[in-house]
Amino acid sequence: MPEKSMYEKSLDLFPPIALRATQLGVVKGEGAYVWDENGKKYLDFASGVAVVNCGHNHPYVVQKAKEQMDQLIHGGHNVVYYPSYIKLAEKILGHVGSDYKIYFSNSGAEANEAAIKLAKQVTHRPGIITFKHSFHGRTLATTTLTASNAKYRRNYEGLLPSVYYADYPYATRSGLTEEQEVARCLNSLKEIFHDLIEPEQVACMIMEPIQGEGGYIVPPKSFLQAIRKICDEHGILLVFDEVQTGFGRTGKIFAYENFDVKPDIMSLAKAIANGFPLSALVAKRELMDQWPAGTHGGTFGGNPVACAAGVAVFELLEGGLVDNAVEVGSYFKGKLLEFAKQHDEVLEVRGLGLMIGIEFVDHDGKPDGDLVAAIRANALKKGLILLNCGVDHNVIRFIPPLIVTKEQIDDAFAIFSESFEAALAEAAQKN
């Protein structure tokens, strides 16, 4: 009897709660590639869900992590200070600004929990406004903030109280002009303030500057600027969830730089340490200084090895990876836009840098999640890992590492195109 695969073994070991995008058992990663347990090589355009922005096992990140392991693996940031912890804070705040401070934790959801705790603590207000189609995590509090899929909430109600949901602009789907769509979404905020909770009772608004799981939706700059103005008028803290958009993904170190809007509070994770568990809460100094000692904490936040990796990541981003994301991202988006012109099944290609989504619809103009699933399945057979997103799962999101080359983009595009044609042929056979 042949030995069971990792996937087959996992069925006896793990619950089905972790919905996995593939059944691959991966044993090695290098750059933009991973290898499975049978030795097959895959071009990875998932990047561990936007985590390994520097590529798998980047030698410089590995070197700095190993050097740190020889010095100190864990000290406990509630107990002592250590060099990598300080240096990473200096790196990030050196970019964001000296009027901010930082707190390290472990995951994106944990950083978002900290963000709403800080906002409530400082403002003494109960209310939180989030946005439809958002994703902020899967803890009980961040599940409340998430509004991209009802299944995330099923059997977990009731959740965090005093949370309200505003509309996020998506003109392509609504059929309105960009200006009309922005006005519609801002009006949804006015209705919340008029019908449900007065703005003076709202502690914060939390939003993704570009929606991730919601469909890689890029809002008009005017929308984020209007939100900033509304928050300022009413003393509401603006929180940007940059868990997926941060660390070069959009062609800037942080996505907010694309919109000329700066948040009061920002959550960071995923690519911060290229695969080592780490996250951060960045907030204005005047807010952080009001956060009483002991009212928030954690054991593993700011781990020395993860912080050392994080310093290496930031140095690589500053050393050219962000520029590569702009150049190669533009090249890739151009190819996808040409593809879209030739196929009515494509509703839209959108994104910034190397955060690119392509949305598919059927002949009636309705979201076509089945086509996306078939494209992904065929691409995987041909050696390309892709993920979907969107509330109807009808968007393919391309998330290659920022070290990706134009040659690798060409390879991925060829596989994607072939997989699209194969998916159409399979659908025709079924019909």
N, C-alpha and C positions, 0 to 999 in steps of 0.2 A: 504494500500500500504506500503510495507516495506521501511524503511529508505534507502536512497541511500548510497552506499559505498563512501569512500573518492575518489576513482578513478572516480566514476560516477559524483560526485560533481565537481571534477577538470575539467571535460570537459566543463563546463559552466564558469569556472573561469580563466583558464590558456590557453595560446596559445600552439600549438603542437610543438613549437620550441625545448623544452627540451625533447629529446628522452630518455624515461625511460626504464630501463631494465626489470621492472616488473610492475604489477598493484597493488602491495601490499600497503595497508594503514597500517603503522606501528605505534604502540602506546607506545612501550617500548623496551629498549635494555639493555642487561646485559651480560658482558663478550663476548662470541662468539655467542650469541643468540639474536634474536629479536622476538617480538610477534606482530601479526597483530591485526586488529580491531575486529576480531572474536575469538581472544584468541589462535590462532594457533601459535606454536613455530617453528622457523626456525633457522637452523645452518647457520650463515652468513659468507660465504667465499668470500664476496665482500668487507667487512669492509668499506662501504661508499666510495668505490673506493680508497682503500689503505690509508684511513684517520685514522680510530680508531685502530692504531697499538697496543694500550694498552688495547683494548677491549672496548665494549660499557660501558659508565658510570663507568669507573674504579673508585673505591671509593677514592683513593688517589688524582686523578686528580680532581674529584668533590669537595673533601674537600678543596683543595688549591684554586679552583676557587671561592667557596663560601666564603672562608676567605677574598679573595681579593674583592669580591663584597661588603663586609661589610666595606671596607676601601675606595675604589675608583673604580668606573666603567669606567669613561673616564676622561682623563685630557687633551689629545691632545698632541702628541709627537712633534708637532710644537710649543707648548706653554710651556710645563713643562717636568721635568723628574720625574720618580717614580721607586720604588725599583724593581718591577717585570721586568720592561723593562731593567734595568741594569743587573739584575741577569741572565736573559735568555741570554743576549748578552755574559756575562762572561762564561756561561755554554758552549754555542756553540763554541765560539772562543777559549775556553780552550781546546777543542778537535781538532779544525781545526788548530789552531796555532796563536801565538801572532803577526805574521806578516800579519794578516788579520783584517778587520773591517766588521761591519754588519749594514744593514739598514732593518728595518721591514716595511712590507706592508700587504696587505690583502689576495692576491690570488697568485696562481702559475703563471698565465698569467701576473699579475702585476709585479711579481718579474722578469720574463723574459723580460718584457718591460724595466724595470730598468736596466737589464744587458746589453741590446743592446744600451740603452742611455748612460750608463757609458762608454762602449767600444768606441762609436763614439765620445763622449766628450773628452776622454783622448787621443785617437790616431789621431783624426782629419782625419779619413779615412771614406769613404762612404760604403764600401762593407761588406756584411755579407755572410758567408757560413753556410748553414745548411745541413741536410742530409735527403735523401729520406726515406719515411716511418716514419718520426719523428712526434711527437706531442708536441707542446709547448703552446697551448692555443687557445682561440677563439676571442680575441680582433683583431682589424684590423692588427696590427703589428705582433702579434703572429700567426694569421691565415696565414700570409705570410710565417712565419718560419715553419709552419706545412705542412708536405707532406705525410700524411698517407691516405687521402681520398679527392677526388676532390670535394665532396659535401660541404666540409667546406668552399670552396672558391667560390662556385657558386653564381653569382650575386653580389659578393663583389669585383670583379676585377675593376680597378687596385688597387693593394695593395702597400706595401712598396717597393720602388725601390731598385736596386742594391743588390738583394738577389739571391744567386746561390746554386744549389743543387748537393751535392756529393753523391756517393753510400755508403751505410752502409753494412758491411759484413754479409752475410747470406749463408754460404757455403752449408747448407742442401738443400736449394732451388736451388742454382745455379748449383749444381752438381760438383763443383770444390773442390780441396783439400783446407784445411784451409789456407795454405800458398799461393796458387794461388788466392783464393778469397780476401785475404788481399791485394795482389799485384794489383788485378783488381780495388779494391776500391781506393787504393792510386793513381793509374793511372788516375782515374776519377778526382781526385783533380789536378793532373798535367795538365790535359786537360782544366780544368776551368782556371787555371793560364795562360796557353798558349793561349787559344782561347777567353776567356771572360773578365777576369780581372787580372791584375798583382797582385801578392801577397802583394806588398807594398801598395796596395790600399784597402786591406782587414782589417777591424777593428777587427773582431772576427770570430771564428768558434763556433757555438752553437750546442751541441749534448747531447743526453741522453747517459750516460755511459752504460746503458742497455735500449734498446728501450721498451717502455711500450705499448701504443696502437698499435704500429707497429708489435707486436707479441711476446713480452717478449723475444727479441732476445739478447743474450749475445755475445758480440764481443770477438774475441781473444785478449788477453792482448797485443800482439805485435802490433795490430792495434792502440789501444789507445796510446801506447808508441810512435808509429811512428807519430801520429797526434801531440802529444806533441812536438816532435822534429821539425816537420815542422813549427809549430807555433813559436817556439823559434828562428828558423833560419830566419824567416821573420818578426818578431815583431808583430805577430798576437796574440790576446788574446784568450785563450781557455776558453770557457764557458761550464760548465756542468749543464744541467738541471736535478737536483736531486729531482724534485717535487714528483715523484712516488717512486724513489729508496731510498730516504733518511730515516733516523730515524729507522735503524735496519732492514728494509725490506729485505735486501740482506745478512743478517748475519754479517754485519758491520754497525757501526753508519751511515756512508755514503758509497755509492757504489764505489766511486773512490778508496777506500782503498783496494778493491779486485784486483786492476789493477796496483798498485804502480805508479799511475799517479795523480798528483795534478793539479787542474784547477787554472786559474787566477781568475775566477769569478764562483760563484755557486749560483743557485736559489733553494730555499727550500720552501715547503708549505705542503699541505695535512696533513701528520701525525705530523707535528710540535707541534700542540696543541690538538691532539686527538679529533678534531671535532669543536673546536673554530676557527673562521676565522682568519688566520694569515699566513704570509709568510715572507721570508727573502731573501735578497741579501747579499751574503758573497763574499768579494773580497779582493785582496791584498791591504795592507795598502797604498802602494805607488800609487795605482790607486785611492782608495777612497779619499786620501788627495788632489787629483787634481780635485775633483768633486765640482764645485762652489756652494756655498750656494744658495738655491732658484731655482736651475735648475731642481730639482725633488722634489716631495712631495706628501702628501696625508693626509686626515683627520683622518682615523681610524687605520692606521698602528701602530702596537705595542700597541694595546689595553691592558690596565692593566690586565683584567681578562684573556684574551687569553695568555698573557705572563706568568701569574702565572700558568696556565695550562701547558704551554710549559716547564716551569722549572720542574714541576712534571713529565712530560713525560720523560725528559732527565734523571732525577734521577731513574726512573723505568727502562729505557734502560740500564743504567750503573749498575743497581742492579740485572740484570739477564735476562731481556727480549731478549737482543741480543743473549745471549748464548742459550736461548730456541729456537730462530729462527733458529740457526744453527743445533741444535740437532733434533728438530721436523721436520724442513725442510728436512734434510737428510733422516729421516725416511719416510716422505711422498713421496719424490722423488723416493726413492727406491721402494715403492709400485707401483708408476706409471710406472717406468721403467719395472718392471715385467709384468704389465698390457700390456705395449707396445709390449713386446716380443710375446704376445699371440694374438695380433690383427693387421692385415695388414692395418687397417684403420688409425693407428697411424703413422705419419711421424716422429715425434720427441717429446721427453720430454726434457725440458731445464729449466734453471733458477738457481738462487742462493738464499740460505736462504729460506724464505717463499714468494718468488716471482717466481712462477713456472707456466710454460705454457705447454700445451699438444696440439700438432697440428694434425689435422685430414685431410685425403685426401680420394678421392673416388677410385674406382677400376682402374681408369686410371691415378692415381697419381695426380689428380688435386685438388685444395683446396675444401673442403667440408663444406661450411658454413651451409648448410641445416642440416647436421648431428649434428653439434654443437648446432644449434638452437633447435633441437629436444631433445638433451641431456639436455640442460638447462631447457627446458619446463617441461620435466619429473622430473628432479631433484627438481624443485620448487614445484611440486605437492607432492613430498615426503619429503619436508621440508628442502631443501638445496638451498641457493642462490649462483648462479655462474654468472660470467660475461664472455663475449668473448673479443677477441682482434685480431689483425692481419688485414692487408689491405683487406683480403678476408673474414674476420670474421670467420675464421676456426680454431681459437685457443681458447681453454678454459683457462682462467687465474685463478689460485687459489691464493687468497689474504686473507687468514685468519688472524685474529689478532695475534700478536706475543705471546699472552698469551695462545694460543690454546694448547690442550693436545694431547698426542698420542691416547687417547681414542676417542677424538673428531675427530681426523684424521681418525681413523678406521670407525667411523660412516659416515663421509663424503665420504670416499672411497667406502663404501658399497653402499651408495645411488648413487654415480657417476656410479659405475659398473652396477647397476640395471637399471639406466637411459640410459646408453649406449645400453644395450641389448634391452630395450623397444624401443629405437629410431630405432635400426636395424629392429626390428619386424614391426614397423610402416612403414618403408621404403619398406620392402618386400611386405606388403599388398598393398601398392600403385602401386607397379610394377606388 
